[in-house]
Amino acid sequence: MSKRKTAEYTLLDAVTPVAVVSSTDATPIVVTATSHLLETGDLVMIGGHTTNIAANGIRRITKLSANSYSLQDYDTGADVPGTGAGAGSGGDMMVAPKILLVEDFRNIVLQVITSGSANFTLNPAGSLGKLRADYVAPASDTPNFGASVSKTNPYTFVQIIDLDTAATVDGATGITSAGSDISKAYEVNINALKYFTVVLTAWVAGTITIKALLSDNE
């Protein structure tokens, strides 16, 4: 009997959200977020930003000051242009969660641990990758999770099971958490997906750690 294949990752490691104050509708987009603590080359995930919605998603950053940074495409390094609708406001930012290559696995157990009072919605997300016509090597076919879903940026949210109550939760609904020092476990069916990560929104407080244990069930 063969040994079951497993792999363990930390998607987020004691991460705390930072409120986004504003963004410029320019090329590149410049984001203002007070005391963001990022350095040039870091990956950030922005969510819930309004009007200038091109800022949402996973981007590489160039630090401009302790309170501002510009956005670049994490694959190509190209400056990210604004949406064209005007300056943006609101939402939150955090160090981007890891994107896992999961094509050799069938299931994930997520452990979600918070420190202090945490309020957020967590949506598990998966994809088979971009269509071949929509990326040029050496760029990868990884979609930009957290940015708007489109033909050129295809991903979907994935149903999960609460291992405490056995309740199923639609991926688009996600896990809504409110409380202090939470530890919860969830199972995610990733059979035949290629990429997996999590998207967090409405995150107004708290520090969160997310671990993932992948298995092939053999």
C-alpha positions in Angstrom: 0.0 0.0 0.0 1.5 3.3 -1.0 2.0 6.1 1.5 -0.5 9.0 1.2 1.1 12.1 -0.3 0.8 15.2 1.8 2.2 18.8 1.8 1.8 21.5 4.4 1.9 25.3 3.8 1.2 28.5 5.7 -0.8 30.8 3.5 -0.9 33.7 5.9 1.4 34.0 9.0 0.1 36.3 11.7 -1.1 38.9 9.2 -3.0 42.0 10.3 -4.9 44.1 7.8 -4.2 47.8 7.0 -6.9 50.2 5.8 -6.5 51.6 2.3 -6.9 55.4 2.4 -6.9 56.2 -1.3 -5.4 55.4 -4.7 -4.5 57.5 -7.7 -6.2 56.9 -11.1 -2.8 56.9 -12.9 0.0 54.7 -14.2 1.2 53.3 -12.0 -1.5 53.4 -9.4 -0.2 54.9 -6.1 -1.8 53.6 -3.0 -1.9 55.4 0.3 -2.1 53.1 3.4 -0.8 54.5 6.7 2.1 52.5 8.1 1.8 49.8 5.5 5.1 48.1 6.6 5.8 46.8 3.1 9.1 46.9 1.2 9.9 47.1 -2.5 9.3 43.7 -4.1 6.7 42.5 -1.6 3.3 41.1 -2.8 0.2 42.8 -1.5 -3.5 41.8 -1.8 -6.0 44.7 -1.9 -9.7 44.1 -1.5 -12.9 46.1 -1.3 -11.3 49.2 -2.9 -13.9 51.3 -4.7 -14.0 53.4 -7.9 -10.4 52.7 -8.9 -11.1 49.0 -8.8 -7.9 48.1 -10.8 -6.1 48.4 -7.5 -7.8 45.3 -6.2 -6.1 41.9 -6.3 -2.5 40.7 -5.9 0.2 43.1 -7.0 4.0 43.6 -6.5 4.8 47.0 -4.9 7.4 49.7 -5.0 7.7 51.4 -1.7 7.5 55.2 -2.0 7.2 56.1 1.7 6.1 54.7 5.0 2.5 55.5 3.9 2.5 54.9 0.1 3.5 52.5 -2.6 3.0 52.0 -6.3 1.5 48.8 -8.0 3.2 46.5 -10.5 2.1 43.3 -12.2 3.6 40.5 -10.2 4.5 38.5 -13.3 5.7 41.1 -15.7 6.7 44.0 -13.5 4.7 46.4 -15.6 3.1 49.4 -13.9 -0.6 48.8 -13.1 -2.8 51.5 -14.7 -5.9 53.0 -13.0 -9.4 52.1 -14.0 -10.1 55.4 -15.6 -13.1 56.2 -13.3 -11.3 58.5 -10.8 -9.4 58.1 -7.5 -10.3 55.2 -5.3 -10.9 54.9 -1.6 -11.7 52.3 1.1 -11.0 48.6 1.5 -8.0 47.0 3.1 -4.6 45.5 2.2 -2.4 42.8 3.5 0.6 40.7 2.6 -0.7 38.5 -0.2 -1.5 34.9 0.7 0.5 32.1 -1.0 -1.0 30.7 -4.2 -0.7 26.9 -4.1 -0.1 24.6 -7.0 -2.5 21.7 -6.1 -2.9 19.6 -9.3 -1.3 16.6 -7.6 -3.7 16.7 -4.6 -7.5 16.1 -4.0 -8.2 17.7 -0.7 -7.1 20.5 1.6 -7.8 21.0 5.3 -7.5 24.7 6.2 -6.8 25.7 9.8 -7.8 29.3 10.5 -6.4 30.8 13.7 -7.0 34.3 14.9 -5.4 36.4 17.7 -7.4 39.1 19.3 -10.8 40.2 18.0 -11.0 39.3 14.3 -13.8 40.2 11.9 -13.5 39.1 8.2 -14.9 37.0 5.4 -12.7 34.3 3.9 -13.5 32.9 0.4 -11.5 29.8 -0.8 -10.7 30.3 -4.5 -9.4 28.0 -7.2 -8.6 27.9 -10.9 -7.3 25.9 -13.8 -5.3 28.9 -14.9 -5.5 31.4 -17.7 -6.2 30.4 -21.3 -3.1 30.0 -23.4 -4.0 33.0 -25.6 -4.1 35.3 -22.5 -0.6 35.1 -21.3 2.8 35.3 -22.8 5.8 33.2 -21.5 7.7 33.6 -19.3 4.7 35.0 -17.4 2.7 32.3 -15.7 -0.9 31.3 -16.2 -1.8 32.1 -12.6 -4.9 34.3 -12.4 -4.9 37.4 -10.2 -7.0 36.2 -7.3 -8.9 39.1 -5.7 -9.1 41.1 -8.9 -12.3 41.0 -11.0 -13.1 37.7 -12.6 -13.1 37.8 -16.4 -12.3 35.7 -19.5 -8.6 36.8 -19.2 -8.6 36.3 -15.3 -10.5 33.1 -14.7 -11.1 31.8 -11.1 -14.0 30.7 -9.0 -14.8 30.3 -5.3 -14.8 26.8 -3.9 -17.3 25.1 -1.5 -16.0 24.2 1.9 -17.1 22.0 4.9 -16.9 23.1 8.5 -15.2 20.1 10.2 -16.8 21.1 13.6 -20.5 21.2 12.4 -20.2 19.3 9.0 -22.1 22.3 7.5 -21.3 23.1 3.8 -20.6 26.7 2.9 -20.7 28.0 -0.7 -17.4 29.5 -1.7 -18.9 32.8 -2.8 -20.6 33.1 0.6 -17.4 32.3 2.5 -16.6 31.9 6.1 -17.7 34.9 8.2 -15.8 35.3 11.4 -16.4 37.5 14.3 -14.9 36.9 17.7 -11.6 36.5 19.7 -8.9 33.8 19.5 -10.7 31.6 17.0 -9.4 28.2 15.8 -11.4 26.5 13.1 -10.8 23.7 10.6 -12.4 23.4 7.1 -12.1 20.8 4.3 -11.9 21.9 0.7 -12.4 19.6 -2.3 -9.8 20.7 -4.8 -10.1 17.6 -7.1 -8.9 18.6 -10.6 -8.0 22.2 -9.7 -4.6 23.6 -10.6 -4.3 26.7 -8.3 -5.7 27.5 -4.8 -5.6 30.4 -2.4 -7.9 32.4 -0.1 -9.4 35.9 -0.6 -10.2 37.9 2.5 -12.7 40.8 2.5 -14.4 43.0 5.0 -11.4 42.5 7.3 -11.6 45.3 9.9 -9.6 43.9 12.8 -7.6 41.1 14.2 -4.5 39.0 13.3 -4.9 35.8 11.3 -2.9 32.7 10.4 -4.0 30.2 7.8 -2.4 26.8 7.4 -3.2 24.3 4.7 -2.6 20.5 4.6 -2.9 19.0 1.2 -3.5 15.3 0.6 -4.1 12.9 -2.3 -6.3 10.5 -0.3 -4.4 7.4 -1.3 
